[in-house]
Amino acid sequence: MSDISAIQNAMLGIQRGMEGAKKNAAEIASAEQFNSDSPVSMAESMVELKQNALQVKASAKALEIVMDAVGSIIDIKV
C-alpha cells in the first residue's frame, strides 16, 4: 500500500463502499424481504445501496485526482 495518505483514504472509501453495497444487495435479495409486510426495510436497503455506490464513485474520483497529481509531480521531477 502507498505511504500517501490520500491514496490510502481513497482506497479505504472504495473498500467500505463496496462492502456496504455487498451487504445491501444481500439484504435486498434475501427471502425475508419478500415475506415481509413492510416495504420499509427494502427501501432503506435500496437507499443505502445508492449511498454506497456514490461513495465508491467519489472515492474513485479522489483516487484519480491524487494519482494525476502524483504523476504530474513525477513528470516535473524527471
VOMARTI-750381 format. One record per residue (C-alpha): residue number from 1; residue in three letters; chain; x, y, z. Coordinates in pm, 1 decimal, decimal comma. Example, Ala and Ser with C-alpha at 12.3 -4.5 7.8 and 13.67 -1.06 7.14 Angstrom:
<sites>
SITE koltor lumza titi        u        v        w
SITE      1   ALA    A   1230,0   -450,0    780,0
SITE      2   SER    A   1367,0   -106,0    714,0
</sites>
This chain:
<sites>
SITE koltor lumza titi        u        v        w
SITE      1   MET    A      0,0      0,0      0,0
SITE      2   SER    A    113,9    351,3    -65,9
SITE      3   ASP    A    253,3    582,0    200,7
SITE      4   ILE    A     46,9    868,8     59,3
SITE      5   SER    A   -246,4    912,2    297,3
SITE      6   ALA    A   -478,0   1049,8     27,6
SITE      7   ILE    A   -436,0    728,6   -171,6
SITE      8   GLN    A   -496,9    520,3    139,9
SITE      9   ASN    A   -811,1    718,0    224,6
SITE     10   ALA    A   -946,7    687,4   -127,8
SITE     11   MET    A   -882,8    313,5   -133,1
SITE     12   LEU    A  -1047,0    276,2    208,4
SITE     13   GLY    A  -1351,0    468,1     81,5
SITE     14   ILE    A  -1378,7    237,5   -218,5
SITE     15   GLN    A  -1342,4    -70,6      1,2
SITE     16   ARG    A  -1604,5     45,9    252,5
SITE     17   GLY    A  -1846,5    139,5    -23,3
SITE     18   MET    A  -1806,5   -199,2   -191,1
SITE     19   GLU    A  -1854,1   -385,3    138,3
SITE     20   GLY    A  -2165,4   -180,6    213,6
SITE     21   ALA    A  -2304,3   -239,5   -134,9
SITE     22   LYS    A  -2248,0   -612,8    -98,4
SITE     23   LYS    A  -2436,8   -609,4    233,2
SITE     24   ASN    A  -2721,0   -404,1     84,3
SITE     25   ALA    A  -2750,5   -630,5   -219,1
SITE     26   ALA    A  -2774,4   -935,3      7,7
SITE     27   GLU    A  -3045,9   -764,6    213,0
SITE     28   ILE    A  -3244,5   -675,2    -99,1
SITE     29   ALA    A  -3214,2  -1026,2   -242,4
SITE     30   SER    A  -3299,9  -1207,0     81,6
SITE     31   ALA    A  -3618,1  -1408,0    104,7
SITE     32   GLU    A  -3714,4  -1214,6    419,1
SITE     33   GLN    A  -3776,6   -906,1    206,8
SITE     34   PHE    A  -4043,0  -1083,2      6,0
SITE     35   ASN    A  -4213,5  -1232,7    311,4
SITE     36   SER    A  -4230,8   -902,5    497,3
SITE     37   ASP    A  -4549,3   -694,7    511,2
SITE     38   SER    A  -4347,0   -374,5    539,0
SITE     39   PRO    A  -4150,6   -246,3    238,4
SITE     40   VAL    A  -3955,5     -8,2    464,9
SITE     41   SER    A  -3653,4   -233,3    512,6
SITE     42   MET    A  -3621,3   -291,4    137,4
SITE     43   ALA    A  -3644,8     81,1     71,1
SITE     44   GLU    A  -3378,3    150,5    333,1
SITE     45   SER    A  -3150,3   -108,8    177,0
SITE     46   MET    A  -3201,4     42,2   -167,5
SITE     47   VAL    A  -3123,5    394,0    -42,2
SITE     48   GLU    A  -2811,5    266,9    136,8
SITE     49   LEU    A  -2707,2     83,8   -181,2
SITE     50   LYS    A  -2726,6    411,6   -372,8
SITE     51   GLN    A  -2528,3    588,2    -97,6
SITE     52   ASN    A  -2259,5    320,3   -113,7
SITE     53   ALA    A  -2243,8    348,7   -491,9
SITE     54   LEU    A  -2193,9    724,7   -459,4
SITE     55   GLN    A  -1920,8    667,9   -200,1
SITE     56   VAL    A  -1735,5    435,1   -436,0
SITE     57   LYS    A  -1771,5    681,3   -722,5
SITE     58   ALA    A  -1648,8    976,1   -513,5
SITE     59   SER    A  -1357,6    776,9   -371,8
SITE     60   ALA    A  -1257,8    658,7   -718,8
SITE     61   LYS    A  -1262,9   1019,4   -842,0
SITE     62   ALA    A  -1048,6   1125,7   -544,1
SITE     63   LEU    A   -802,9    845,6   -623,1
SITE     64   GLU    A   -789,5    955,7   -986,1
SITE     65   ILE    A   -712,8   1314,7   -884,6
SITE     66   VAL    A   -438,6   1208,0   -643,1
SITE     67   MET    A   -280,9    976,1   -898,3
SITE     68   ASP    A   -283,9   1254,3  -1159,4
SITE     69   ALA    A   -118,0   1489,4   -910,0
SITE     70   VAL    A    147,5   1231,7   -824,0
SITE     71   GLY    A    205,4   1171,7  -1193,6
SITE     72   SER    A    249,1   1544,5  -1252,2
SITE     73   ILE    A    496,8   1569,0   -966,3
SITE     74   ILE    A    694,8   1278,9  -1108,3
SITE     75   ASP    A    693,5   1440,9  -1454,3
SITE     76   ILE    A    821,6   1768,0  -1306,2
SITE     77   LYS    A   1098,8   1594,7  -1108,5
SITE     78   VAL    A   1220,1   1394,2  -1407,8
</sites>
